[in-house]
Amino acid sequence: MDCSGAIAHPPKELWQTLEWCVTLLTLRGLRQCFSWIPFVGYTALYRIAHSK
């Protein structure tokens, strides 16, 4: 078995798995960002309300 050929031309399954992992990480990252938005918003509102 020639390993250099396998590295130069990875199997389609490997690319699909990598794509799936990247998509999952990206979605997870986006979801974490969105979950932070309300927290940041509430913190800002709290500070504005208590700064007067």
NORRAMO-V536108 format. One record per pair of residues at least 24 apart in sequence whose ideal C-beta (glycine too) atoms are under 10 Angstrom apart, sorted by the first residue. I is the first residue (numbers start at 1). J is the second residue. If there is no record, write none. Layout:
I:J
I:J
This chain:
none
